[in-house]
Amino acid sequence: MKILAIGAHPDDVEFLCAGTLALYAAQGHEIFIAIATNGNVGSPTLEKNEISAIRKKESLEACKLINAKLIWMNFDDEWLFDNKET
């Protein structure tokens, strides 16, 4: 089975359902994690591109732990709207 977990922000999926996804991955299912925004508003001290790169690296490392594939949609934080582009 192919399983897709979708989160609005980096670490949403990990906090909410990583245990379940790890269980399915251990059973041989193919896991995909899609993250809509890049986390670029997640730090008061780092530049947007710096924190975004850190958040992506953290997401990739989390995916490696359960052998999941990351879909990084890379929308800026606070700029995900209900329109054709998004």
Helices and strands as residue ranges (DSSP letters): E 2-7, H 12-26, E 30-37, H 48-65, E 69-75
